[in-house]
Amino acid sequence: MIGIAILGIGSIAETHARVFKTFSGRCVVRALCDLYPEKAEKFAALHGLDVAVYKDYREILCRDDINLVSICLPPSEHAETTIAALEAGKHVIVEKPMAASLAQCDLMIEAADKAGKLLSVVAQNRYSIPAMKLKRVIESGLAGRVLHATANSLWWRGQSYYDLWWRGTWAKEGGGCTLNHAVHHIDLMRWMIGTPEEVTAVFSNANHENSEVEDLSVAILKFPGGSLGVITASLVSHGEEQELVFQTERARISVPWKLKASLPLENGFPQDDPATEREIQDLYDSLPAIPYLGHEGQVDNLLSAIEGREQLLIDGREGRATLELIMAIYKSAATRTTVRLPFSRDDSAYRKETLLALMPRFHEKKKSVENFSENTITLGRNVGK
Ligand SMILES: NC(=O)c1ccc[n+]([C@@H]2O[C@H](COP(=O)([O-])OP(=O)(O)OC[C@H]3O[C@@H](n4cnc5c(N)ncnc54)[C@H](O)[C@@H]3O)[C@@H](O)[C@H]2O)c1
């Protein structure tokens, strides 16, 4: 039985606790930790958890019956707690974003390698049926090369969202919607078609006054071979109509799944191509569904990897690669230049201190609350079942 400690008993901890319960034959939550232990006590009672509650996570790490640490803390806490847990011989699943800098990611990866323990970075939207199938369709080559990619990572949050103490600050949240929301679509795009070689981006804060960080960014990506991509990250989009669209040589394919193919008339203008659509749809339909979705899918894979039955899909290197693309968007937008990937270790985008020195403070954060009374959150939209 895999013993688990959850660090950070706020909004996303609910999802982690529910998911661990789904796999109750294989794992059990034994410890909770929060700066506000009374939150953890209330949470334990609400979820019927038989746990010990801690204020300092370091006290948990000497317990032999804890094998996996689930980190649901604000981004600024991810690196230190992950490294300490790995050094104490625990496996770790850490919420997105992996960390606040590439330097921190590298220390986390090194700690996992040294300890011989697993480090999993949450990217639960890979565990959606349309996402898994779309990746397989692209990999099959049936649709041809990807020419143009669009990620519309469109979210909506009211002004009060940034009143929570750690949000809306470069130091604690590490960034705005590009890092903390679009990370999902950026991860999906990169997972499906790889990392671009060049990034040119613009960002701003259009409508969240209690925040230093951006609530809008648009990035143009240039991939090896000449294809282009556009990522829009937004917190000002009513309806949150999120999508990931690939225009390939033979068709338009996307999450949510939608397929359209064109053939040229003699003069080059388009006509429908039902035969190609049938071919690609048949492949899509033939691909297997996945048994568990979202966080459940990712945790099932992690538990199976700990049990020695599966490869870990989303490890530290995957989390780092996604963060590198986000850091490229930040550096490009802040310096108003096109940046090239990958970054070297002496690049200003590599360390948190040097990257943050480049960032504009869009507004001064003036209001701060310790906790909201309401813990309900919505996760990604349109990723599909
Ligand atoms: N995967 C997803 O879709 C998803 C969704 C929401 C949040 N998240 C991520 O989960 C993480 C937490 O977000 P949240 O919305 O649950 O935040 P939250 O503020 O609701 O919860 C964080 C908790 O950590 C506690 N905490 C902070 N610093 C601490 C410390 N040093 N020691 C112990 N406890 C500490 C806080 O008191 C709080 O209860 C963030 O990285 C966020 O980006 C992921």
The ligand as an ORCA input file, in Angstrom:
! r2SCAN-3c Opt
* xyz 0 1
  N      -3.968     20.999    -12.354
  C      -4.888     21.927    -12.282
  O      -5.810     22.010    -13.109
  C      -4.814     22.929    -11.141
  C      -5.951     23.663    -10.750
  C      -5.827     24.570     -9.682
  C      -4.600     24.754     -9.064
  N      -3.508     24.061     -9.499
  C      -2.191     24.281     -8.897
  O      -2.191     23.767     -7.575
  C      -1.339     24.571     -6.749
  C      -2.153     25.086     -5.557
  O      -3.224     25.867     -6.055
  P      -4.591     26.036     -5.230
  O      -5.501     26.768     -6.141
  O      -5.001     24.733     -4.645
  O      -4.079     27.030     -4.086
  P      -4.733     27.302     -2.635
  O      -4.200     28.584     -2.170
  O      -6.193     27.075     -2.705
  O      -4.074     26.122     -1.791
  C      -2.705     26.139     -1.403
  C      -2.627     25.768      0.055
  O      -1.251     25.704      0.419
  C      -1.101     26.250      1.713
  N       0.303     26.684      1.862
  C       0.927     27.708      1.231
  N       2.227     27.743      1.541
  C       2.438     26.719      2.393
  C       3.579     26.195      3.057
  N       4.780     26.753      2.905
  N       3.425     25.116      3.862
  C       2.223     24.512      4.014
  N       1.093     24.969      3.418
  C       1.207     26.046      2.605
  C      -2.106     27.385      1.773
  O      -2.463     27.712      3.094
  C      -3.272     26.799      0.984
  O      -4.215     26.138      1.819
  C      -0.797     25.696     -7.629
  O       0.462     25.336     -8.123
  C      -1.805     25.751     -8.766
  O      -1.277     26.237     -9.978
  C      -3.605     23.143    -10.490
*
